[in-house]
Amino acid sequence: MSRIGLSPIIIPDGVQVNINDNKITVKGKLGELTQEVQGIDMEVNDNEIVFKRPNDKKLVKSKHGLYRALVNNMVQGVTEGFTAELELVGVGYRASNKGQQLDLAIGFSHNVVIDLAPEISVETTTEKGKNPTIKLTSFDKQLVNQVAAKIRSYRKPEPYKGKGIRYKGEHVRIKAGKSA
């Protein structure tokens, strides 16, 4: 039995939830998100959303907690938003942004320029003695983490020196090199 799917989602003030057939739309101060829900029944009553499954088949049981978690992320996103922070570790690695364009100097012969979606706000900081950081903020958790993973994929942390793009607070296991 899905314990996550059984717990209701409390709707905070200033958030509107609309359910049409199998689509749920959540609208708040930061934006609007839509999710299609299949095989699970949803009800909105007394400032909470309740998810119920029509039967106990394995596929329906697996989607029960999934859709509850997705809708909970939507409600949390339109009220508070989500943030992903990346850190550039390496000599000469730099990051800068102009509006929605992120410019990365990460050891290639040319800079990597990434055009970001308008829903994402980007902020780059460079302090002396610290690694450059990239802070991505949006109301869509899936979009923020997908873009962060794409940026990280350009230069993943390597296991010998630890150079590359990593999430803030990520621990990279360093291998021992050749022993002479």
SULTAFEN-V251550 format. One record per helix or strand of 3 or more residues. SS is the DSSP state (h for helix, s for strand). FROM is the first residue (numbers start at 1). TO is the last residue. If there is no record, write none. Layout:
{{SS/FROM/TO} {SS/FROM/TO}}
This chain:
{{h/3/6} {s/16/20} {s/23/27} {s/32/36} {s/40/44} {s/48/53} {h/58/79} {s/82/89} {s/94/98} {s/101/105} {s/112/115} {s/121/125} {s/132/138} {h/141/153} {s/164/167}}
